[in-house]
Amino acid sequence: MWRGLGPLGRDPGSGGYRRYAWTGADQECREWFRAQAETRGLVHETDRNGNQWAWLGDPLAGDAVVTGSHLDSVPDGGAFDGPLGVVSSFAALDELRRRGAEFDKPFAIVNFGDEEGARFGLACVGSRLAAGRLSVEDAHRLRDVDGVSLPQAMEAAGHDPGAIGPDPERLARIGAFVELHVEQGRALDLSGHPVGVASAIWPHGRWRFDFRGEANHAGTTRLADRRDPMLTYAETVLAARREAELAGGLATFGKIAVEPNGVNAIPSLVRGWLDSRAPDQATLDAVVSGVERAAREYAERAGIDIDVVRESFTPVVDFQHALRDEIRRVLEERGCGGADGDGRTVPLLGTGAGHDAGILSASLPTAMLFVRNPTGISHSPAEHAAEDDCVAGVRALADVLEGLACS
């Protein structure tokens, strides 16, 4: 499966992946998913919001057990974030069939669309729409950097944008969703555990900062006469690092747009996107309010106009304790816990990364498994998980699914 999926959407220059929603690379990944489903005799369907499902058993029966993740990527992302969960889901089904397990509940593998938000700037679009966490009106307003709207992109890819919207009937038929994911940190590497269970997802969001100054000639305008928004933006970037360190959270300006974007032109507009996350809501509020306060102070002194818009926000997700504890019990009984699988306690890990499981947690019981990442690097071509750990993840997922869906 890795050999078949690996080349899709990979940039030969960077070695990273550019699998953006509703593009050719995304379509290739969708075709790969469909082929994997059909090879296993699963019934494939694409729902109203563009999420793909591969069903074993009657999807209308209710109390289904679902696993999966996503196949899209951030710009120049790694091979494991998202795809590891989808590949492992198919591999876990293969393992259960090898064991002779009999499913007594409907079972499905899912590929959620546009999880990373790389094209339209909003993460988890497919699951947000399904769960009613993104309105149809707001979805229709989403646009990429070229001005292409989400409906236009969906229509160009052959999907009906007029059908998108909440899907409560579908979600009501799911009894549990378990998402396997490569760990985006080094907690498992430091503890020596190949697999862990998620305890919670930190609250997180994205804020757009618009700094407006005055365009002018870079070679003829005195420094004292400039209204340069780039300077205010740069000071704000440094303030974000300072506020995050003081409060104990995370803050990152990772995306920027400049107008008129000329080498010899003072910008008229600098637009930067802040990503901030924290262990709790109070800490997140402290970080973001501190960054905004500093930005406004810098802007006032420099004669720069500023607007701050919250583009997305996800509150803390505390995964359902009953499902989480059941998964942990199953793994420990099967000897999947402890350093290098020695059978001791399976670790519980909090994470600052958002996931479809977090979006769906308000609608149905969800849980997550993490697979060891030796470097902790993610959203980069250097992202990696060792083959032995990936196999351990598949076996752990198979154990969990067997406990939840099989007799």
C-alpha positions as CSV (number, residue, x, y, z in Angstrom):
1,M,0.0,0.0,0.0
2,W,2.8,2.4,0.8
3,R,4.4,1.8,-2.6
4,G,1.1,2.6,-4.3
5,L,0.3,5.7,-2.3
6,G,3.9,7.1,-2.0
7,P,4.3,8.8,-5.4
8,L,0.9,10.5,-5.4
9,G,1.2,14.3,-4.9
10,R,4.8,14.2,-4.1
11,D,6.9,17.1,-5.3
12,P,10.2,16.0,-6.9
13,G,12.0,19.1,-5.7
14,S,11.2,19.2,-2.0
15,G,10.4,15.5,-1.5
16,G,7.3,16.7,0.4
17,Y,3.6,16.2,-0.5
18,R,1.2,18.7,-2.0
19,R,-2.1,16.8,-1.7
20,Y,-4.5,19.8,-1.6
21,A,-8.3,19.4,-1.4
22,W,-10.1,18.9,-4.7
23,T,-6.9,19.0,-6.9
24,G,-5.5,16.3,-9.2
25,A,-3.3,14.9,-6.4
26,D,-6.3,14.7,-4.2
27,Q,-8.3,12.8,-6.8
28,E,-5.4,10.3,-7.3
29,C,-5.5,9.6,-3.6
30,R,-9.3,9.2,-3.7
31,E,-8.9,6.7,-6.5
32,W,-6.3,4.8,-4.5
33,F,-8.7,4.6,-1.5
34,R,-11.5,3.4,-3.7
35,A,-9.2,0.7,-5.2
36,Q,-8.2,-0.5,-1.8
37,A,-11.8,-0.7,-0.7
38,E,-12.9,-2.6,-3.8
39,T,-9.9,-5.0,-3.6
40,R,-11.2,-6.1,-0.2
41,G,-14.8,-6.4,-1.2
42,L,-15.9,-3.3,0.7
43,V,-18.7,-1.1,-0.5
44,H,-17.3,2.3,-1.4
45,E,-19.3,5.6,-1.2
46,T,-18.6,9.3,-1.1
47,D,-20.9,11.3,1.1
48,R,-22.5,14.6,0.5
49,N,-19.4,16.4,1.9
50,G,-16.8,14.6,-0.1
51,N,-15.7,12.1,2.6
52,Q,-15.0,8.6,1.4
53,W,-16.3,5.5,3.2
54,A,-15.5,1.8,2.7
55,W,-18.2,-0.4,4.3
56,L,-18.2,-3.9,5.6
57,G,-21.8,-4.8,6.6
58,D,-24.9,-2.8,6.5
59,P,-24.2,0.9,7.0
60,L,-27.8,1.6,7.9
61,A,-27.9,-0.9,10.8
62,G,-26.4,1.4,13.3
63,D,-23.7,1.2,16.1
64,A,-21.0,1.0,13.4
65,V,-17.3,0.9,14.3
66,V,-15.3,3.3,12.1
67,T,-11.6,3.9,11.7
68,G,-9.5,5.9,9.3
69,S,-8.0,9.4,8.9
70,H,-7.2,11.6,5.9
71,L,-5.0,11.6,2.8
72,D,-4.5,15.3,2.1
73,S,-1.4,17.2,3.2
74,V,0.0,20.5,4.3
75,P,2.4,22.2,1.8
76,D,5.4,19.9,1.4
77,G,4.1,17.7,4.2
78,G,5.4,14.3,5.2
79,A,4.2,10.8,4.2
80,F,2.7,9.7,7.5
81,D,0.4,12.5,8.8
82,G,-3.0,11.2,7.8
83,P,-2.0,8.4,5.4
84,L,-0.6,6.3,8.2
85,G,-4.1,6.1,9.7
86,V,-5.7,5.2,6.4
87,V,-3.2,2.6,5.4
88,S,-3.2,1.1,8.9
89,S,-7.0,0.8,8.8
90,F,-6.9,-1.3,5.7
91,A,-4.0,-3.3,7.1
92,A,-5.8,-3.8,10.4
93,L,-8.8,-5.2,8.5
94,D,-6.4,-7.6,6.7
95,E,-5.0,-8.7,10.1
96,L,-8.5,-9.3,11.5
97,R,-9.4,-11.4,8.5
98,R,-6.2,-13.4,8.9
99,R,-7.2,-14.0,12.5
100,G,-10.6,-15.2,11.4
101,A,-12.4,-12.5,13.4
102,E,-16.2,-12.3,12.8
103,F,-17.7,-8.8,12.7
104,D,-21.0,-8.5,14.6
105,K,-21.3,-4.8,13.9
106,P,-21.1,-2.7,10.7
107,F,-17.5,-1.6,10.1
108,A,-16.1,1.2,7.9
109,I,-12.8,2.9,6.9
110,V,-13.1,6.6,6.2
111,N,-11.0,9.2,4.4
112,F,-12.1,12.6,5.6
113,G,-11.7,15.4,3.0
114,D,-9.6,18.5,3.5
115,E,-8.4,17.8,7.0
116,E,-5.3,20.0,6.8
117,G,-7.0,23.1,5.4
118,A,-3.9,23.8,3.2
119,R,-6.0,25.1,0.3
120,F,-8.9,27.0,1.8
121,G,-7.3,27.9,5.2
122,L,-9.8,26.0,7.4
123,A,-8.9,22.6,8.9
124,C,-11.1,19.5,8.9
125,V,-13.6,20.9,6.4
126,G,-15.1,17.4,5.6
127,S,-15.7,16.4,9.2
128,R,-16.8,20.0,10.3
129,L,-19.5,20.0,7.6
130,A,-20.7,16.5,8.6
131,A,-20.9,17.4,12.2
132,G,-22.6,20.8,11.6
133,R,-19.5,22.6,12.9
134,L,-19.2,24.6,9.6
135,S,-22.3,26.2,8.1
136,V,-23.0,25.8,4.4
137,E,-22.9,29.6,4.1
138,D,-19.4,29.8,5.6
139,A,-18.2,26.9,3.5
140,H,-19.3,28.6,0.4
141,R,-17.3,31.7,1.4
142,L,-14.0,29.7,1.6
143,R,-11.5,30.7,-1.1
144,D,-8.0,29.6,-2.0
145,V,-5.1,32.0,-2.8
146,D,-6.2,32.1,-6.5
147,G,-9.8,33.2,-5.5
148,V,-11.3,29.8,-6.4
149,S,-14.2,29.1,-4.0
150,L,-14.8,25.8,-2.3
151,P,-18.0,25.1,-4.3
152,Q,-16.1,25.9,-7.6
153,A,-13.3,23.5,-6.6
154,M,-15.7,20.8,-5.7
155,E,-17.7,21.2,-8.9
156,A,-14.5,21.1,-11.0
157,A,-13.6,17.8,-9.3
158,G,-17.0,16.3,-10.1
159,H,-18.7,16.7,-6.7
160,D,-22.0,18.5,-6.2
161,P,-21.4,21.5,-3.9
162,G,-25.1,22.0,-3.5
163,A,-25.3,18.8,-1.5
164,I,-22.9,19.8,1.3
165,G,-24.1,20.2,4.9
166,P,-24.7,18.5,8.2
167,D,-25.1,14.8,8.1
168,P,-26.5,13.9,11.5
169,E,-28.2,10.7,10.3
170,R,-24.9,9.2,9.2
171,L,-23.1,10.2,12.4
172,A,-25.9,8.8,14.5
173,R,-25.3,5.4,12.9
174,I,-21.7,5.3,14.2
175,G,-21.1,3.8,17.7
176,A,-17.4,4.6,17.8
177,F,-14.7,6.2,15.7
178,V,-11.0,5.4,16.3
179,E,-8.3,7.3,14.5
180,L,-4.7,6.1,14.4
181,H,-2.1,8.8,13.8
182,V,1.7,9.2,13.9
183,E,2.6,11.1,17.0
184,Q,3.4,14.8,16.3
185,G,5.9,15.0,19.1
186,R,8.5,12.9,21.0
187,A,6.7,11.7,24.1
188,L,6.6,8.0,22.9
189,D,10.2,8.2,21.8
190,L,11.3,9.5,25.1
191,S,9.3,6.9,27.1
192,G,10.2,4.0,24.8
193,H,6.6,3.1,24.0
194,P,5.7,2.2,20.4
195,V,2.0,3.1,20.8
196,G,0.0,5.4,23.0
197,V,-3.6,6.5,23.5
198,A,-4.8,10.1,23.2
199,S,-6.2,11.7,26.3
200,A,-7.2,15.2,24.9
201,I,-6.6,17.7,22.1
202,W,-5.5,21.1,23.2
203,P,-7.7,24.1,22.3
204,H,-6.4,25.8,19.2
205,G,-7.2,28.3,16.5
206,R,-6.1,30.4,13.6
207,W,-6.2,34.2,13.6
208,R,-5.5,36.5,10.6
209,F,-3.6,39.7,11.2
210,D,-4.0,42.4,8.5
211,F,-1.4,45.2,8.7
212,R,-2.1,48.1,6.4
213,G,0.4,50.8,5.6
214,E,1.4,52.8,2.5
215,A,3.0,51.4,-0.6
216,N,6.0,53.5,-1.8
217,H,9.3,53.3,-3.6
218,A,12.0,51.4,-1.7
219,G,14.8,53.4,-3.2
220,T,13.5,57.0,-2.8
221,T,11.4,57.0,0.4
222,R,13.2,58.2,3.5
223,L,13.0,55.8,6.4
224,A,11.4,58.5,8.5
225,D,8.6,59.0,5.9
226,R,7.6,55.3,5.6
227,R,4.5,53.6,6.9
228,D,5.9,50.1,6.5
229,P,3.5,47.3,7.8
230,M,6.3,44.7,7.4
231,L,8.1,46.2,10.4
232,T,4.9,46.0,12.6
233,Y,4.4,42.4,11.4
234,A,8.0,41.5,12.3
235,E,7.6,42.9,15.7
236,T,4.4,41.0,16.2
237,V,6.1,37.7,15.2
238,L,8.6,38.3,18.0
239,A,5.8,39.2,20.4
240,A,4.1,35.9,19.6
241,R,7.2,33.9,20.6
242,R,7.5,36.0,23.8
243,E,3.9,35.7,24.8
244,A,3.9,31.9,24.2
245,E,6.9,31.4,26.4
246,L,5.5,33.6,29.2
247,A,2.1,31.8,29.2
248,G,3.2,28.2,28.5
249,G,1.5,27.8,25.2
250,L,2.4,27.8,21.5
251,A,2.2,30.5,18.9
252,T,3.4,30.4,15.3
253,F,3.2,32.8,12.3
254,G,3.7,30.3,9.5
255,K,1.9,32.0,6.6
256,I,2.2,35.4,5.1
257,A,0.8,37.4,2.1
258,V,2.3,40.7,1.0
259,E,1.0,43.4,-1.4
260,P,2.2,44.5,-3.8
261,N,4.9,42.0,-3.1
262,G,7.7,43.7,-5.0
263,V,11.4,43.6,-4.1
264,N,11.7,47.4,-4.6
265,A,8.4,48.3,-3.1
266,I,7.4,49.1,0.5
267,P,4.3,47.0,1.2
268,S,0.9,48.4,1.5
269,L,-0.5,45.3,3.2
270,V,1.1,42.5,5.1
271,R,-1.3,39.7,6.1
272,G,0.0,37.1,8.6
273,W,-1.8,34.0,10.0
274,L,-1.2,33.1,13.7
275,D,-1.7,29.5,14.8
276,S,-1.9,29.2,18.6
277,R,-2.5,26.2,20.9
278,A,-2.3,25.7,24.6
279,P,-3.0,23.0,27.2
280,D,-6.1,24.9,28.4
281,Q,-8.4,27.7,27.4
282,A,-7.1,30.2,29.8
283,T,-3.6,29.8,28.6
284,L,-4.7,30.1,25.0
285,D,-6.6,33.3,25.7
286,A,-3.6,34.7,27.4
287,V,-1.3,34.0,24.5
288,V,-3.6,35.3,21.8
289,S,-4.7,38.4,23.7
290,G,-1.1,39.2,24.5
291,V,-0.1,38.9,20.8
292,E,-3.0,41.1,19.7
293,R,-2.3,43.7,22.3
294,A,1.4,44.0,21.3
295,A,0.4,44.2,17.6
296,R,-2.0,47.0,18.2
297,E,0.6,48.9,20.3
298,Y,3.2,48.6,17.6
299,A,0.8,49.5,14.9
300,E,-0.4,52.7,16.7
301,R,3.2,53.9,17.1
302,A,4.0,53.3,13.5
303,G,0.8,54.7,12.0
304,I,-0.3,51.3,10.7
305,D,-3.9,50.1,10.6
306,I,-4.6,46.7,11.9
307,D,-7.5,44.2,11.8
308,V,-7.5,40.8,13.6
309,V,-10.0,38.1,12.5
310,R,-10.4,34.7,14.1
311,E,-10.8,32.4,11.2
312,S,-11.2,29.1,13.1
313,F,-11.3,27.8,16.6
314,T,-11.6,24.4,18.3
315,P,-12.1,24.1,22.0
316,V,-10.4,21.5,24.2
317,V,-11.4,18.0,23.3
318,D,-11.4,15.6,26.2
319,F,-11.9,12.2,24.6
320,Q,-14.7,10.1,26.0
321,H,-13.3,8.4,29.1
322,A,-15.3,5.2,28.7
323,L,-14.1,4.5,25.1
324,R,-10.5,5.7,25.9
325,D,-10.3,3.5,29.0
326,E,-11.8,0.5,27.1
327,I,-9.2,0.9,24.4
328,R,-6.4,1.1,26.9
329,R,-7.6,-2.0,28.7
330,V,-7.7,-4.0,25.5
331,L,-4.2,-2.9,24.5
332,E,-2.8,-3.8,27.9
333,E,-4.5,-7.1,28.0
334,R,-3.0,-7.9,24.6
335,G,0.5,-6.8,25.8
336,C,0.7,-3.7,23.6
337,G,1.8,-1.3,26.3
338,G,5.0,-0.5,28.0
339,A,8.4,0.2,26.7
340,D,8.8,-1.6,23.4
341,G,5.6,-3.6,24.1
342,D,6.6,-5.2,27.4
343,G,3.0,-5.3,28.5
344,R,3.1,-2.4,31.0
345,T,0.7,0.5,31.1
346,V,-0.1,2.1,27.7
347,P,0.6,5.8,28.0
348,L,-2.0,8.5,27.8
349,L,-0.9,11.5,25.7
350,G,-2.3,15.0,25.2
351,T,-1.7,16.7,21.8
352,G,-1.6,20.2,20.4
353,A,-2.6,19.0,16.9
354,G,-6.1,19.0,15.6
355,H,-7.8,15.9,14.1
356,D,-11.1,14.8,12.6
357,A,-11.6,12.7,15.8
358,G,-11.6,15.9,17.8
359,I,-14.2,17.5,15.5
360,L,-16.5,14.5,15.7
361,S,-16.1,14.0,19.5
362,A,-19.1,16.3,20.1
363,S,-21.3,14.1,18.0
364,L,-20.2,10.5,18.8
365,P,-17.6,8.6,20.9
366,T,-14.1,9.0,19.5
367,A,-10.6,8.0,20.4
368,M,-7.1,8.1,19.0
369,L,-4.0,5.9,18.9
370,F,-0.6,7.4,18.4
371,V,2.4,5.6,16.8
372,R,6.0,6.5,17.9
373,N,7.8,9.2,15.8
374,P,11.5,9.0,16.7
375,T,12.3,12.7,15.8
376,G,9.0,14.3,16.7
377,I,9.1,16.1,13.3
378,S,5.7,16.5,11.5
379,H,4.3,18.5,8.6
380,S,7.7,18.1,7.0
381,P,9.3,15.6,4.5
382,A,11.5,14.5,7.5
383,E,8.4,13.1,9.3
384,H,9.0,9.4,10.0
385,A,7.9,6.3,11.8
386,A,9.9,3.0,11.8
387,E,8.4,0.0,10.1
388,D,8.3,-2.0,13.3
389,D,6.4,0.7,15.1
390,C,4.0,1.0,12.2
391,V,3.4,-2.7,12.4
392,A,2.8,-2.4,16.2
393,G,0.3,0.3,15.4
394,V,-1.6,-1.9,13.0
395,R,-1.7,-4.7,15.5
396,A,-2.9,-2.4,18.2
397,L,-5.6,-1.0,16.0
398,A,-6.6,-4.5,15.0
399,D,-6.8,-5.4,18.7
400,V,-9.0,-2.4,19.4
401,L,-11.3,-3.0,16.5
402,E,-11.6,-6.6,17.4
403,G,-12.7,-5.7,20.9
404,L,-15.2,-3.1,19.6
405,A,-16.7,-4.8,16.5
406,C,-16.0,-8.5,16.6
407,S,-17.5,-11.5,18.4
